């Protein structure tokens, strides 16, 4: 390994699995960023970048920093390698570079365009009210209610099921795929152990095969659901744009990224609004501010605190040589609160200016900007607006224990209890 030894030592006490880090990654970086713009984290065998200018450079330089490390190091059980190949896992959207990524994104993006998502808004709002009707009825004698699974994930999952036009009988499969895909993705650096390893891969492989069947059925469909749009896409010579296996793989990505990240953001918003009641009051007085609540939430606390890349050649960042083949993790939570952007960036302020998709990296940047960002913003805004309209005293319940799936790349909150 090359580079200055000073930079190879991680900051004292840095632990991406600690309760303090899982709760608020940005806070941890406040005392790290200037002293350690880059450091080597031995437990995960990755370089971690903390300053916005360096993170911006990596995100925009796809020739020097490839996405391929995200999928091609995933261990696949031998018994499933004839069904799920290493090549297949290296072609998930976040693991591809151009030109393959360009084609897959172009095909999938047709189902995620912002106008399409805005057209869904009335349906999302109706669905949100129905979920709350049931939740309120079932919790009327309780002191507190679990809101992540009970409302946030329920809303995002129902919406995705509608976007994919999946029958209700497949709902359990899609819910399980949320966790299984993220565990498989993280396993490239955070390996699973038995029996979890076999259990996760058994479920994932069965789901993959089921999704392949659905793709085959919709190869000639004229419907506008995402599976039909991707399955029926053709090249100029009439051949399918994407293989059945690739589409099924992308659908497993959507099962996770299309539901959990937005649900996590909605929960984070509830936490921030509980800690900043004056900001909550502003949004309740002016409902046009709920989009700002969502945007400020993902700026201050990205659902995915890291993006990852791999160096395609020896290169230097922040005075340190990154060797070809070494992984680089970009601390998005740190970049979003870098003081080079302005003052008071740790504050939660829904009237911050500017506050838009250009003011943070939570959906990353460049050709790998999150495909589902329009869906996330639409669902997150509506979900929060409806929740606080129906439950104006909604806030974090006392004594919420830290309950995360301990993955450094994607720390997933499992529960959030609220009162209303």
LUMBA-140598 format. One record per residue: residue in three letters; x, y, z of N, C-alpha, C in turn. Coordinates in pm, whole numbers, padded with zeros to 5 digits, always signed. Layout:
% LUMBA-140598
ALAXYZXYZXYZ/...
//
This chain:
% LUMBA-140598
UNK+00085-00119+00000+00000+00000+00000+00088+00124+00000/UNK+00056+00220-00083+00131+00344-00090+00063+00451-00008/UNK+00134+00563+00015+00072+00677+00082+00138+00710+00213/UNK+00112+00827+00262+00169+00876+00387+00113+00797+00505/UNK+00199+00744+00595+00151+00665+00710+00052+00742+00797/UNK+00067+00873+00805-00025+00953+00886-00168+00933+00839/UNK-00184+00932+00709-00318+00920+00653-00371+00776+00658/UNK-00279+00678+00676-00324+00541+00678-00386+00501+00811/UNK-00368+00584+00912-00424+00555+01043-00563+00614+01053/UNK-00664+00532+01086-00800+00587+01098-00809+00679+01219/UNK-00903+00771+01219-00921+00858+01335-00948+00775+01460/UNK-00898+00821+01572-00916+00748+01696-01065+00729+01726/UNK-01102+00606+01752-01240+00577+01788-01338+00567+01672/UNK-01289+00583+01546-01381+00574+01432-01438+00435+01422/UNK-01570+00424+01427-01637+00294+01424-01772+00309+01354/UNK-01780+00267+01226-01906+00283+01151-02017+00190+01197/UNK-01990+00110+01300-02093+00023+01357-02139+00071+01494/UNK-02078+00178+01544-02113+00227+01677-02251+00291+01678/UNK-02313+00295+01794-02445+00355+01806-02443+00501+01766/UNK-02336+00573+01807-02326+00716+01774-02317+00737+01623/UNK-02240+00652+01556-02226+00667+01411-02356+00632+01339/UNK-02417+00521+01377-02541+00479+01311-02650+00584+01327/UNK-02652+00651+01442-02753+00752+01468-02729+00878+01385/UNK-02603+00922+01374-02574+01050+01307-02433+01050+01249/UNK-02414+00990+01130-02280+00984+01070-02216+01122+01052/UNK-02295+01221+01013-02240+01354+00987-02173+01412+01111/UNK-02231+01388+01227-02175+01441+01351-02034+01386+01375/UNK-02014+01259+01345-01883+01195+01367-01775+01260+01282/UNK-01811+01302+01162-01711+01357+01070-01672+01500+01102/UNK-01744+01567+01189-01713+01707+01216-01573+01725+01273/UNK-01527+01628+01350-01394+01636+01410-01291+01554+01334/UNK-01329+01503+01219-01240+01419+01139-01197+01488+01010/UNK-01289+01562+00950-01275+01608+00812-01145+01684+00785/UNK-01111+01780+00870-00991+01861+00846-00864+01782+00875/UNK-00867+01704+00982-00747+01629+01020-00723+01511+00928/UNK-00832+01446+00884-00821+01324+00804-00908+01333+00678/UNK-00862+01408+00577-00941+01412+00453-00949+01276+00385/UNK-00851+01188+00418-00853+01052+00366-00784+00963+00469/UNK-00838+00843+00489-00771+00748+00578-00806+00605+00536/UNK-00719+00512+00575-00737+00371+00544-00807+00304+00661/UNK-00919+00234+00631-00993+00165+00736-00971+00016+00716/UNK-00881-00038+00796-00835-00176+00780-00946-00281+00789/UNK-01042-00269+00883-01145-00375+00893-01222-00399+00764/UNK-01240-00296+00683-01313-00311+00556-01222-00305+00434/UNK-01092-00279+00457-00996-00272+00348-01035-00166+00245/UNK-01067-00046+00294-01109+00062+00205-01045+00194+00247/UNK-01022+00282+00150-00991+00421+00177-01124+00495+00198/UNK-01127+00584+00295-01246+00665+00319-01211+00811+00296/UNK-01287+00875+00209-01270+01017+00179-01376+01097+00255/UNK-01337+01213+00309-01429+01291+00392-01456+01432+00342/UNK-01371+01486+00254-01391+01625+00211-01466+01632+00079/UNK-01554+01729+00069-01644+01741-00046-01568+01753-00178/UNK-01463+01831-00180-01392+01853-00307-01334+01724-00362/UNK-01285+01637-00273-01229+01509-00317-01340+01412-00357/UNK-01448+01413-00283-01562+01327-00315-01622+01367-00450/UNK-01632+01497-00474-01683+01547-00602-01596+01498-00717/UNK-01467+01504-00698-01374+01461-00803-01394+01314-00836/UNK-01407+01229-00734-01422+01086-00757-01555+01056-00827/UNK-01662+01119-00782-01793+01095-00842-01796+01130-00990/UNK-01718+01231-01029-01723+01280-01167-01615+01220-01257/UNK-01523+01142-01199-01414+01084-01279-01434+00933-01289/UNK-01521+00892-01381-01554+00750-01392-01445+00670-01462/UNK-01350+00736-01527-01240+00663-01589-01139+00615-01485/UNK-01114+00699-01385-01017+00664-01281-01082+00585-01168/UNK-01210+00611-01145-01280+00547-01033-01403+00474-01085/UNK-01392+00343-01090-01497+00258-01146-01595+00216-01037/UNK-01716+00181-01080-01818+00127-00989-01811-00025-00977/UNK-01722-00089-01049-01726-00235-01060-01699-00308-00930/UNK-01641-00242-00832-01614-00311-00706-01741-00345-00631/UNK-01853-00281-00667-01976-00300-00591-02036-00438-00605/UNK-02013-00506-00715-02080-00633-00736-01992-00752-00766/UNK-01874-00728-00824-01797-00843-00871-01718-00914-00761/UNK-01728-00866-00637-01660-00934-00526-01759-01008-00436/UNK-01882-01011-00477-01984-01080-00398-01966-01231-00411/UNK-01960-01299-00298-01946-01445-00298-02082-01510-00321/UNK-02089-01597-00420-02213-01667-00454-02196-01814-00417/UNK-02289-01873-00344-02277-02015-00309-02262-02102-00434/UNK-02179-02202-00428-02152-02287-00544-02280-02348-00599/UNK-02374-02383-00512-02496-02451-00557-02586-02362-00642/UNK-02561-02229-00637-02645-02136-00715-02570-02069-00830/UNK-02443-02103-00848-02363-02032-00948-02406-02059-01091/UNK-02482-02165-01113-02535-02190-01248-02660-02106-01274/UNK-02715-02043-01168-02834-01958-01181-02797-01811-01168/UNK-02718-01779-01064-02673-01643-01040-02522-01639-01061/UNK-02475-01570-01163-02333-01568-01194-02266-01442-01141/UNK-02134-01448-01130-02057-01331-01088-02078-01216-01187/UNK-02084-01250-01317-02108-01147-01419-02243-01079-01396/UNK-02341-01157-01358-02474-01103-01334-02472-01003-01217/UNK-02405-01040-01108-02400-00952-00992-02313-00829-01018/UNK-02219-00841-01110-02137-00724-01145-02212-00628-01235/UNK-02333-00669-01278-02412-00584-01367-02535-00527-01299/UNK-02535-00523-01164-02636-00441-01098-02604-00296-01132/UNK-02703-00211-01129-02686-00074-01180-02573+00001-01113/UNK-02556-00020-00981-02451+00055-00911-02314-00009-00930/UNK-02305-00118-01008-02177-00185-01031-02131-00176-01176/UNK-02202-00100-01257-02167-00092-01399-02110+00043-01437/UNK-02020+00039-01532-01969+00161-01595-02026+00169-01736/UNK-02008+00285-01799-02049+00298-01938-01964+00203-02024/UNK-02019+00150-02134-02151+00181-02192-02266+00093-02141/UNK-02233-00018-02069-02339-00106-02023-02435-00034-01929/UNK-02379+00048-01842-02463+00121-01747-02556+00217-01820/UNK-02503+00281-01925-02583+00379-02000-02707+00314-02059/UNK-02690+00194-02118-02804+00125-02179-02906+00084-02074/UNK-02858+00021-01965-02951-00026-01862-03026+00090-01799/UNK-02955+00198-01772-03020+00313-01709-03122+00375-01804/UNK-03088+00383-01932-03180+00442-02030-03310+00363-02036/UNK-03300+00231-02031-03419+00147-02037-03502+00161-01909/UNK-03436+00151-01795-03508+00156-01667-03565+00294-01638/UNK-03496+00397-01683-03536+00533-01649-03673+00571-01705/UNK-03715+00503-01810-03845+00534-01869-03958+00515-01769/UNK-03938+00426-01674-04041+00403-01574-04030+00491-01452/UNK-03918+00568-01441-03895+00649-01322-03887+00799-01350/UNK-03931+00842-01468-03922+00983-01503-04005+01068-01406/UNK-03958+01188-01379-04025+01273-01280-04172+01298-01313/UNK-04208+01326-01440-04351+01345-01470-04436+01222-01435/UNK-04379+01102-01457-04452+00980-01422-04473+00970-01271/UNK-04371+01010-01196-04382+01002-01051-04482+01104-00998/UNK-04481+01223-01055-04577+01325-01012-04720+01283-01045/UNK-04737+01212-01155-04870+01164-01191-04921+01061-01089/UNK-04827+00996-01020-04864+00897-00918-04904+00962-00786/UNK-04875+01091-00771-04893+01157-00641-05032+01136-00580/UNK-05141+01156-00656-05274+01136-00595-05294+00994-00543/UNK-05244+00896-00618-05258+00756-00576-05176+00729-00450/UNK-05057+00786-00442-04973+00769-00322-05043+00830-00201/UNK-05104+00946-00220-05172+01013-00108-05291+00931-00059/UNK-05370+00877-00151-05482+00792-00111-05432+00670-00034/UNK-05325+00611-00084-05270+00493-00019-05220+00527+00122/UNK-05157+00643+00136-05106+00685+00267-05219+00699+00368/UNK-05330+00757+00327-05445+00772+00418-05500+00636+00460/UNK-05508+00542+00367-05561+00410+00399-05470+00338+00499/UNK-05340+00351+00481-05246+00287+00574-05261+00347+00713/UNK-05277+00479+00718-05293+00545+00848-05428+00509+00912/UNK-05531+00494+00832-05661+00452+00886-05644+00322+00966/UNK-05577+00226+00905-05556+00097+00969-05464+00109+01090/UNK-05356+00184+01075-05258+00199+01184-05321+00263+01307/UNK-05398+00369+01285-05462+00439+01397-05563+00348+01466/UNK-05639+00274+01388-05738+00184+01447-05671+00076+01531/UNK-05562+00020+01481-05496-00089+01551-05416-00043+01671/UNK-05383+00086+01678-05297+00134+01786-05369+00226+01884/UNK-05502+00233+01877-05574+00332+01958-05563+00308+02108/UNK-05528+00188+02149-05513+00159+02292-05366+00146+02334/UNK-05275+00186+02245-05132+00172+02273-05071+00307+02311/UNK-04967+00301+02394-04896+00423+02434-04806+00475+02323/UNK-04761+00385+02238-04675+00422+02126-04696+00323+02013/UNK-04651+00358+01892-04674+00273+01776-04546+00265+01693/UNK-04521+00147+01637-04405+00129+01551-04440+00186+01413/UNK-04360+00282+01366-04397+00361+01248-04315+00327+01123/UNK-04199+00267+01138-04118+00234+01021-04186+00127+00936/UNK-04210+00011+00995-04280-00096+00923-04427-00063+00906/UNK-04487-00003+01010-04630+00019+01010-04679+00122+00911/UNK-04594+00220+00879-04638+00325+00786-04537+00350+00674/UNK-04412+00383+00710-04316+00427+00609-04286+00318+00507/UNK-04246+00200+00554-04217+00091+00462-04343+00037+00396/UNK-04453+00043+00467-04579-00003+00408-04614+00083+00287/UNK-04597+00213+00300-04628+00304+00190-04536+00281+00072/UNK-04405+00275+00096-04311+00260-00015-04324+00124-00082/UNK-04353+00022-00003-04368-00112-00062-04494-00121-00147/UNK-04604-00068-00098-04728-00071-00176-04711+00007-00307/UNK-04641+00119-00300-04620+00198-00422-04536+00121-00523/UNK-04429+00056-00475-04345-00021-00567-04423-00137-00628/UNK-04503-00203-00549-04585-00313-00603-04674-00262-00716/UNK-04728-00142-00700-04812-00084-00805-04729-00048-00928/UNK-04611+00009-00907-04524+00047-01020-04481-00074-01101/UNK-04462-00186-01032-04421-00308-01101-04541-00391-01147/UNK-04661-00351-01106-04784-00424-01137-04771-00570-01094/UNK-04735-00588-00967-04720-00722-00913-04845-00762-00836/UNK-04885-00888-00845-05000-00934-00767-04967-00940-00620/UNK-05070-00933-00537-05051-00930-00393-04978-01054-00341/UNK-04991-01166-00409-04927-01289-00364-04774-01280-00367/UNK-04719-01182-00441-04574-01165-00448-04523-01062-00346/UNK-04612-01008-00266-04573-00901-00174-04472-00950-00071/UNK-04492-01068-00015-04397-01120+00084-04259-01134+00024/UNK-04253-01186-00098-04124-01201-00166-04053-01067-00181/UNK-04125-00963-00222-04064-00833-00243-04021-00769-00111/UNK-04099-00791-00007-04060-00738+00125-03930-00804+00172/UNK-03918-00934+00153-03798-01004+00196-03677-00963+00112/UNK-03701-00935-00015-03591-00893-00103-03526-00764-00056/UNK-03602-00679+00013-03545-00554+00064-03419-00583+00146/UNK-03434-00670+00245-03321-00701+00331-03218-00789+00261/UNK-03265-00888+00188-03172-00983+00128-03080-00919+00026/UNK-03132-00828-00056-03045-00765-00155-02939-00681-00087/UNK-02977-00602+00014-02878-00519+00082-02773-00603+00152/UNK-02812-00715+00210-02714-00803+00275-02617-00861+00173/UNK-02668-00899+00058-02583-00953-00048-02489-00846-00101/UNK-02539-00727-00124-02455-00618-00173-02344-00587-00073/UNK-02378-00578+00055-02278-00545+00157-02179-00657+00178/UNK-02215-00780+00141-02129-00895+00169-01996-00891+00095/UNK-01983-00807-00005-01855-00791-00073-01747-00743+00024/UNK-01787-00667+00125-01693-00618+00226-01731-00662+00367/UNK-01857-00700+00386-01905-00740+00518-01971-00876+00505/UNK-01889-00984+00502-01939-01118+00470-02045-01167+00568/UNK-02141-01241+00515-02239-01309+00598-02179-01440+00649/UNK-02232-01490+00759-02189-01619+00812-02308-01715+00808/UNK-02279-01843+00818-02385-01943+00822-02459-01939+00955/UNK-02588-01967+00958-02670-02013+00844-02727-01899+00758/UNK-02702-01774+00800-02761-01661+00727-02720-01660+00581/UNK-02592-01690+00553-02541-01687+00417-02627-01774+00325/UNK-02650-01898+00365-02729-01990+00281-02875-01951+00276/UNK-02929-01906+00388-03071-01868+00391-03100-01750+00300/UNK-03014-01648+00306-03033-01529+00223-03023-01565+00075/UNK-02922-01642+00040-02903-01677-00101-03013-01769-00153/UNK-03065-01855-00068-03175-01942-00110-03298-01857-00145/UNK-03332-01763-00058-03448-01676-00085-03423-01588-00206/UNK-03303-01532-00216-03272-01441-00327-03281-01514-00461/UNK-03227-01636-00468-03228-01710-00593-03370-01746-00635/UNK-03452-01788-00540-03592-01820-00572-03666-01696-00622/UNK-03641-01582-00559-03705-01458-00603-03658-01420-00743/UNK-03529-01438-00770-03473-01405-00901-03541-01489-01009/UNK-03559-01618-00982-03623-01706-01080-03769-01667-01104/UNK-03838-01627-00997-03976-01584-01012-03984-01456-01096/UNK-03895-01364-01073-03895-01240-01150-03861-01266-01297/UNK-03777-01365-01324-03748-01400-01463-03876-01447-01534/UNK-03958-01524-01462-04085-01569-01520-04172-01450-01558/UNK-04178-01351-01471-04261-01233-01498-04208-01154-01617/UNK-04076-01145-01628-04016-01075-01742-04052-01147-01872/UNK-04042-01279-01873-04078-01355-01992-04223-01329-02033/UNK-04311-01326-01934-04454-01305-01962-04481-01168-02022/UNK-04395-01070-01991-04421-00932-02035-04329-00885-02148/UNK-04265-00978-02215-04173-00942-02323-04242-00861-02433/UNK-04367-00889-02459-04438-00819-02567-04551-00731-02515/UNK-04542-00694-02388-04648-00615-02327-04639-00469-02369/UNK-04755-00407-02382-04761-00262-02409-04795-00182-02284/UNK-04801-00250-02170-04834-00181-02045-04720-00090-02001/UNK-04751+00000-01909-04654+00102-01868-04592+00075-01732/UNK-04620-00043-01671-04551-00075-01547-04402-00097-01576/UNK-04319-00086-01475-04174-00088-01496-04126-00221-01552/UNK-04183-00332-01507-04140-00461-01561-04171-00469-01710/UNK-04290-00426-01749-04328-00429-01891-04241-00336-01974/UNK-04216-00216-01922-04134-00119-01995-03995-00174-02021/UNK-03934-00234-01919-03798-00288-01935-03799-00415-02020/UNK-03899-00498-02001-03904-00626-02073-03928-00608-02222/UNK-04009-00510-02258-04048-00492-02399-03955-00398-02475/UNK-03858-00338-02407-03766-00245-02476-03686-00319-02582/UNK-03678-00259-02700-03610-00322-02813-03501-00231-02870/UNK-03402-00296-02928-03298-00225-03002-03347-00197-03144/UNK-03268-00124-03221-03308-00087-03357-03332-00210-03445/UNK-03258-00320-03416-03276-00442-03497-03389-00531-03447/UNK-03462-00483-03346-03575-00559-03295-03542-00655-03182/UNK-03416-00668-03148-03377-00758-03039-03403-00691-02904/UNK-03423-00769-02797-03447-00709-02665-03327-00627-02620/UNK-03353-00514-02558-03244-00428-02511-03168-00494-02396/UNK-03239-00562-02308-03176-00626-02192-03220-00771-02183/UNK-03131-00856-02134-03164-00996-02117-03262-01015-02002/UNK-03328-01129-02002-03422-01162-01895-03350-01160-01760/UNK-03230-01216-01756-03155-01224-01631-03116-01086-01580/UNK-03076-00999-01670-03037-00864-01626-03156-00786-01573/UNK-03269-00797-01638-03388-00726-01590-03427-00778-01452/UNK-03425-00910-01434-03459-00967-01303-03364-00916-01196/UNK-03237-00906-01229-03138-00854-01133-03170-00710-01096/UNK-03202-00628-01195-03236-00488-01166-03362-00479-01080/UNK-03455-00569-01103-03578-00566-01022-03550-00599-00877/UNK-03451-00686-00851-03415-00711-00711-03354-00587-00648/UNK-03282-00509-00728-03230-00380-00678-03344-00287-00640/UNK-03443-00278-00729-03555-00187-00704-03632-00227-00579/UNK-03640-00359-00553-03712-00406-00434-03651-00348-00307/UNK-03520-00326-00309-03451-00272-00192-03442-00120-00198/UNK-03375-00071-00302-03352+00074-00311-03481+00152-00332/UNK-03582+00088-00393-03706+00158-00421-03800+00167-00304/UNK-03765+00102-00194-03853+00105-00078-03783+00153+00048/UNK-03673+00087+00083-03613+00108+00214-03550+00246+00230/UNK-03479+00294+00128-03409+00421+00145-03505+00537+00171/UNK-03619+00539+00103-03718+00645+00126-03783+00629+00262/UNK-03813+00506+00300-03872+00482+00432-03775+00526+00542/UNK-03647+00496+00524-03546+00540+00622-03543+00692+00630/UNK-03552+00759+00515-03550+00906+00514-03672+00963+00586/UNK-03787+00903+00566-03908+00950+00636-03892+00937+00787/UNK-03834+00827+00831-03810+00810+00975-03709+00913+01027/UNK-03604+00937+00950-03506+01038+00990-03571+01176+01000/UNK-03665+01204+00909-03736+01332+00914-03815+01345+01044/UNK-03881+01237+01085-03957+01241+01210-03864+01268+01328/UNK-03746+01209+01325-03648+01234+01432-03607+01380+01433/UNK-03570+01433+01317-03527+01573+01310-03639+01669+01351/UNK-03760+01641+01307-03873+01729+01341-03906+01720+01490/UNK-03885+01604+01550-03907+01591+01694-03802+01671+01772/UNK-03681+01674+01718-03573+01748+01784-03578+01898+01753/UNK-03650+01934+01648-03659+02074+01605-03806+02111+01585/UNK-03884+02123+01693-04029+02147+01680-04064+02275+01607/UNK-03975+02374+01610-04005+02498+01538-04005+02475+01387/UNK-03922+02380+01339-03921+02346+01196-04047+02269+01159/UNK-04090+02182+01249-04215+02109+01226-04332+02206+01216/UNK-04334+02306+01304-04443+02404+01302-04445+02482+01171/UNK-04328+02514+01116-04322+02585+00988-04388+02504+00877/UNK-04358+02375+00871-04415+02290+00766-04564+02270+00785/UNK-04607+02259+00908-04751+02241+00933-04829+02368+00899/UNK-04765+02483+00913-04830+02610+00877-04829+02633+00726/UNK-04728+02580+00658-04715+02599+00514-04684+02464+00448/UNK-04785+02391+00402-04764+02256+00348-04671+02249+00227/UNK-04645+02363+00162-04550+02359+00049-04409+02331+00097/UNK-04387+02340+00228-04253+02317+00282-04221+02170+00307/UNK-04318+02080+00288-04289+01940+00315-04184+01885+00219/UNK-04179+01934+00099-04072+01891+00008-03936+01935+00060/UNK-03932+02051+00126-03808+02099+00185-03769+02016+00307/UNK-03871+01971+00382-03843+01883+00496-03771+01757+00447/UNK-03823+01698+00341-03761+01576+00288-03620+01606+00237/UNK-03604+01715+00163-03474+01748+00106-03370+01777+00214/UNK-03411+01851+00317-03319+01882+00426-03284+01756+00506/UNK-03379+01665+00517-03352+01539+00587-03245+01458+00516/UNK-03260+01438+00385-03161+01356+00314-03028+01428+00301/UNK-03029+01562+00303-02902+01634+00306-02829+01607+00436/UNK-02903+01622+00545-02841+01611+00677-02810+01467+00715/UNK-02890+01371+00669-02870+01230+00705-02903+01141+00585/UNK-02806+01117+00497-02833+01030+00382-02872+00889+00429/UNK-02967+00829+00362-03004+00691+00396-02886+00596+00374/UNK-02810+00620+00268-02687+00545+00242-02570+00640+00267/UNK-02495+00624+00376-02392+00722+00410-02266+00716+00324/UNK-02250+00609+00245-02132+00595+00160-02173+00565+00016/UNK-02087+00608-00078-02085+00555-00213-01948+00493-00230/UNK-01935+00391-00314-01806+00323-00327-01759+00321-00472/UNK-01628+00325-00487-01563+00315-00618-01434+00235-00602/UNK-01374+00194-00715-01246+00125-00713-01154+00197-00811/UNK-01028+00214-00771-00930+00284-00856-00891+00195-00973/UNK-00899+00249-01095-00861+00173-01214-00712+00187-01245/UNK-00646+00280-01176-00503+00301-01193-00452+00373-01070/UNK-00321+00375-01051-00263+00451-00941-00298+00598-00957/UNK-00341+00659-00850-00377+00801-00856-00359+00862-00719/UNK-00354+00994-00713-00331+01063-00586-00453+01146-00547/UNK-00490+01135-00421-00598+01217-00365-00553+01266-00229/UNK-00567+01395-00206-00535+01455-00076-00396+01416-00029/UNK-00301+01408-00123-00163+01378-00088-00133+01232-00065/UNK-00228+01145-00091-00212+01001-00070-00226+00928-00203/UNK-00138+00831-00227-00148+00751-00348-00244+00635-00327/UNK-00347+00631-00410-00441+00519-00412-00393+00423-00520/UNK-00367+00299-00482-00316+00202-00579-00429+00143-00663/UNK-00396+00106-00784-00492+00041-00872-00554-00079-00801/UNK-00687-00089-00808-00757-00201-00748-00802-00178-00605/UNK-00759-00067-00542-00804-00039-00406-00940+00029-00407/UNK-01020-00004-00307-01154+00053-00295-01151+00187-00223/UNK-01239+00275-00268-01253+00408-00210-01399+00427-00171/UNK-01423+00456-00045-01558+00486+00003-01572+00635+00025/UNK-01678+00691-00027-01702+00834-00022-01804+00864+00087/UNK-01762+00939+00188-01850+00968+00302-01947+01080+00265/UNK-02062+01041+00211-02160+01139+00164-02212+01227+00277/UNK-02228+01169+00395-02276+01248+00510-02177+01356+00546/UNK-02049+01329+00524-01947+01430+00551-01946+01537+00442/UNK-01958+01495+00317-01959+01590+00206-02075+01688+00218/UNK-02190+01638+00261-02310+01723+00270-02298+01831+00376/UNK-02211+01810+00474-02197+01907+00584-02059+01970+00585/UNK-01989+01962+00473-01856+02022+00461-01870+02174+00470/UNK-01795+02241+00560-01809+02386+00577-01775+02468+00453/UNK-01713+02406+00352-01687+02478+00228-01816+02519+00160/UNK-01928+02455+00198-02058+02485+00139-02128+02603+00206/UNK-02086+02636+00328-02155+02743+00400-02150+02721+00549/UNK-02230+02797+00620-02231+02793+00766-02350+02711+00818/UNK-02338+02667+00941-02448+02603+01015-02505+02482+00941/UNK-02419+02404+00876-02468+02292+00796-02510+02172+00881/UNK-02477+02173+01009-02526+02067+01097-02666+02097+01149/UNK-02710+02221+01134-02844+02256+01177-02947+02198+01080/UNK-03065+02167+01133-03176+02122+01050-03263+02243+01021/UNK-03259+02291+00896-03322+02417+00860-03393+02402+00726/UNK-03526+02392+00728-03601+02367+00605-03614+02492+00518/UNK-03568+02605+00568-03568+02727+00486-03426+02763+00441/UNK-03338+02667+00449-03201+02686+00404-03199+02722+00255/UNK-03109+02810+00217-03092+02846+00077-02945+02833+00037/UNK-02916+02762-00073-03013+02684-00152-03041+02549-00084/UNK-03154+02492-00113-03189+02359-00065-03261+02287-00178/UNK-03182+02215-00256-03236+02144-00373-03145+02027-00404/UNK-03166+01965-00518-03088+01846-00553-02942+01877-00580/UNK-02908+02005-00594-02769+02043-00616-02693+02069-00486/UNK-02765+02073-00374-02701+02116-00248-02650+01999-00164/UNK-02663+01876-00215-02611+01762-00140-02585+01646-00236/UNK-02516+01544-00183-02479+01426-00263-02554+01300-00219/UNK-02664+01314-00149-02731+01197-00095-02785+01104-00203/UNK-02812+01157-00322-02848+01073-00436-02728+01060-00531/UNK-02609+01087-00479-02481+01095-00549-02486+01200-00660/UNK-02406+01179-00765-02389+01284-00865-02338+01221-00993/UNK-02363+01286-01106-02312+01238-01232-02396+01124-01288/UNK-02334+01036-01365-02408+00932-01437-02470+00830-01342/UNK-02423+00825-01218-02481+00731-01122-02574+00800-01022/UNK-02622+00919-01057-02726+00980-00974-02842+00881-00960/UNK-02894+00870-00839-02995+00768-00808-03112+00771-00906/UNK-03136+00657-00969-03244+00644-01067-03380+00672-01005/UNK-03397+00632-00879-03526+00646-00813-03545+00775-00736/UNK-03456+00873-00755-03468+00999-00680-03604+01067-00699/UNK-03657+01075-00822-03791+01137-00836-03898+01064-00757/UNK-03891+00930-00755-03988+00852-00677-03969+00878-00528/UNK-03844+00878-00483-03816+00901-00342-03866+01036-00295/UNK-03840+01138-00373-03884+01273-00335-04037+01283-00333/UNK-04102+01223-00432-04248+01228-00437-04309+01155-00318/UNK-04264+01031-00296-04318+00952-00186-04286+01012-00050/UNK-04160+01056-00032-04120+01110+00096-04197+01235+00134/UNK-04215+01323+00036-04288+01447+00061-04434+01419+00096/UNK-04499+01336+00016-04640+01305+00040-04657+01227+00170/UNK-04571+01130+00193-04581+01049+00313-04571+01132+00440/UNK-04479+01228+00443-04464+01314+00560-04582+01410+00572/UNK-04624+01468+00461-04735+01564+00464-04861+01499+00519/UNK-04895+01383+00468-05016+01313+00513-05003+01271+00659/UNK-04887+01221+00698-04868+01176+00836-04892+01290+00934/UNK-04838+01408+00906-04852+01520+00999-04986+01591+00987/UNK-05052+01580+00874-05189+01629+00864-05283+01544+00950/UNK-05266+01413+00942-05352+01322+01016-05314+01313+01164/UNK-05183+01323+01189-05132+01307+01326-05047+01429+01362/UNK-05111+01543+01387-05036+01669+01403-04940+01669+01522/UNK-04957+01579+01618-04868+01574+01734-04767+01461+01723/UNK-04749+01411+01603-04656+01300+01577-04515+01337+01621/UNK-04452+01252+01699-04313+01275+01740-04251+01144+01787/UNK-04121+01147+01798-04044+01031+01841-04084+00993+01983/UNK-04112+00865+02005-04146+00818+02140-04022+00815+02227/UNK-04037+00836+02357-03922+00827+02448-03862+00686+02445/UNK-03735+00680+02475-03665+00552+02491-03672+00464+02367/UNK-03650+00524+02251-03632+00445+02129-03492+00385+02131/UNK-03483+00255+02140-03349+00194+02141-03291+00193+02000/UNK-03157+00194+01993-03091+00186+01864-03113+00048+01806/UNK-03173+00040+01689-03211-00088+01631-03179-00086+01483/UNK-03054-00116+01448-03008-00111+01309-02958-00248+01264/UNK-02975-00276+01135-02901-00385+01073-02758-00334+01057/UNK-02660-00394+01124-02526-00335+01132-02444-00354+01005/UNK-02473-00274+00905-02399-00273+00780-02340-00133+00761/UNK-02208-00124+00749-02144+00007+00737-02190+00080+00611/UNK-02199+00007+00499-02238+00070+00374-02383+00115+00376/UNK-02469+00034+00437-02613+00064+00437-02672+00030+00574/UNK-02651+00115+00674-02707+00087+00807-02859+00106+00806/UNK-02932-00003+00818-03077+00000+00801-03146-00002+00937/UNK-03221+00102+00965-03299+00105+01088-03412+00002+01078/UNK-03434-00071+01187-03534-00176+01186-03669-00131+01245/UNK-03665-00042+01342-03788+00004+01406-03778+00152+01440/UNK-03892+00217+01448-03901+00354+01498-04036+00369+01567/UNK-04032+00395+01697-04156+00409+01773-04191+00556+01790/UNK-04319+00586+01772-04366+00724+01781-04487+00733+01872/UNK-04518+00854+01913-04646+00885+01976-04716+00988+01889/UNK-04848+00996+01904-04922+01094+01824-05044+01146+01896/
//
